[in-house]
């Protein structure tokens, strides 16, 4: 996970940076003017950050509104020096995802950023169920039909990225950036391939040979359940789709025509 920290006070920035590091969040430090310049030069997509952490900036609500006006989709977390309901409401209305009061704790910062990212992806919980697999996005090992599937830290991180985008193609560069915090370079491309092979092997062993990770040549990888592991459609729901109910008005029948059998 990558973040940009906007905090003009160097002592506070150092303290916040330590908390981000403890939360395994790679971060760059910028002042507001520098972030605005990056936004003008690279655009919202070019920023490449998962989160923007705004500290003691002048008029934080205006900064948040400016970021959203530029279509920045990253999670925006605002930090206040003291609790203020009016300021919190103003920031949330401006487009902030969350507001915290300093000092902050690494685990809470990461958890709140992950919640915001999960919502932006349309995920309602931190568990993604795909076929027989349940992938947890909070650090727990996945489960296969209720049994724990033990993964290494890197394997878990890569599977988490794929699960968060299940049924969609994810590029190697995006996976590498999410897991390592750097843009994918050609010499490091093979690193993702190696871990994908390990994941495929472990998942296949746990699911009777099923293949959950497909290679989309030239584009990346896609994580989805094979057809035989898709949840079966209940018979009643299937019948309802094949033989939909017809309203009386459309059927031409009068309710009085229906006579109960004795």
Secondary structure, DSSP 8 states (H G I E B T S, - for coil): -EEEEE-S-HHHHHHHHHHHHHTT-EEEEE-HHHHHHHHHHHHHHHH--SEEEE-S-TTHHHHHHHHHHTT--SEEEEEESS--HHHHHHHHHHT-SEEEESS--HHHHHHHHHHHHHHHTT-SSSEEEETTEEEETTS---EETTEE----HHHHHHHHHHHHTTTSEE-HHHHHHHHHSS---GGGHHHHHHHHHHHHHHHHHHHTS---EEEETTTEEEE---GGGS----HHHHHHHHS----HHHHT--GGG-----
